[in-house]
Amino acid sequence: MLTRRALILARVEDGYGVCSTTPTASQHAIAVWDLEVKPEAETLNREIYRDSLEPMATVIGRKKVGLSFKTELKSNGQSAVGSAGLMPRVGTLLRACGLVMSANAETSSGDADGWLDFSTRSESFESAAIYAYRDGILHRISGARGNCELSVKAGAYGELSFELTGLYATPVDTAVPTAAYETTLPPQAKGVDFLIDSYGPCVDELSVDLGNQINDRVCLNSSEGLAEVLITAREPKGNMNPDAVLEATGSYWASWESGAVHALDFTLGTSAGNRVQVSVPEAQYAEMGYQDQDGLLKYNIPFNCTDAGSNGYSVRLRFK
């Protein structure tokens, strides 16, 4: 069996743990790498007193399955239409990570000025059905929810890293089907117009982590003792490394001292239907530090993504 012979299919569920239509390789395949499928189980020890000091066999208790992988940050060439029916496939995973999708249709057919937004939400969380193939073994994961981290480096394409957890089902022998992937290429991180409010710094790398906290809802009535995987809290954060400049040019130290919040915004891509705008309306610098990059002095700035209530979200991805 080979590591690279793998496939991920993902579909938004109708209700938690319920997907009326099986995900298919022709419509729901997502191109991934660094795939890991991690079944987890509670080990129940049997601390029985007897005439021997040797341990008794354990019992495998409550089970669930974890899943992690990376995929490209891109759209499908159609998101500028602004139709929910033309959602990029990665949208399924974003929705399973606590983001809500909203559509803004193009003004007229062919204008390509519409978009699909995915922004953080605090209730009515969705979930995903995921089929994970590992060269002939199929893991069917229902009720998947989790966390996502976005990372961008100048000159490269953006990446999304997912850590998901779902309900366990016994794996079955199934051949990996031939997949039809989205054909768009991921846009490079160049000319992205990165802004901190109205100031345009020179940043080499930036990351944004949704910071979802995942917990189990255990239940005696559930087949594995686990009723649901929940998103119970969120601590979104990020990191950036702008060039160090004088305070008169970019007042990073003053912002950190005062606890000021700043809007961060940039857009990957220039082609309608394959542009992704990343927005953090309230970024608050958590720390200030320096780093060296081939003799160039840069700042290292971890930040928190907050929302005082005026935006309704702390992080938004707009596919347009």
C-alpha positions, 0 to 999 in steps of 0.5 A: 500500500502506498502513502500517496494513493489517497483521497478525501471527499467531503460534503456538508451534512443535512443534520449532525451525523446525517448525510442523505447523499454520499459524497462522490469522487466526481463532485466532492474530491478535495486535493490534499497532502500531508494526510493523516487519519488518526482513530482514537479510543479510550483504553479501559483498564481492568484493575482486578485483584487476583493471585497474579501481578500480571495485567488483565486484557484491556477493553477498547472504549469510546471511539472517535477519529481525527483527520488532518491534512493541508490543501491549497487556498484557491477558489473554483473559477465560479465564485464571482457569480456569487451563487451558493450553488457554486461554492468552492469545495474547500467551503465544505471544510470551512463550514465544518470549522465554524464559518458561515457562508453567505452569498452576494450575487453578481449585479448582472449575468457576466459581471463577475462582481459577486462573492461568497463569504465565509466568516466566523459564527457562534451558533448553529454550527454545521458538520461534514461527512468525510470519506478518507481513502488510504490505498484501498481502505475507506474511513467513513467519518460523519459529524466532522468538525474542527479547526483551520489555519491559513498561512501565506508566504510571499511568492508561494501559494496560500495553504489551509491546514485542517484538523478535524474530528468526527464519529468513528465507523469501522473501516472497509476495504474499498478501492480508491476511486478516480477523482475529478478535482477543481482545475483552477490553479492556486493564486500566488501571494504577490501584489496582494495589497496587504494593509494594516488599516491604510498602511501597507507594510512589507510582510514576508509571511502571515498566518491566521488560526481560527483557534476553535476548541473542540470537545466531545458530547458524550452520551450513554445512548450513543452507539460509541458513547459519543453523541457529537463533536462540538465547537465550544470556544474560539481563540483566533490568532495570527502572526506576521513578520513585517519589516522593522521601520521607524515609529514615524513610519509604522507605529507598531510599538505604540499600538502594542502598548495601547492595545489598539486594534487594526484591520488587516486585509489582503487579496490573493489572485487577480482573476475573477472567480479565483480571488480570495480576500482575507480580512481580520477587522480587529487585530490586536498585537499580543507581543512584539519582538525582532527576528533576523532574515538574511541580515534584514531586521524584521518584527515578529508580531503575534496578534489576536483576532477580536470582535467588539460586536460591530463586525459580527465576526473575527475572521472572514474569507471572501471568494470572488 
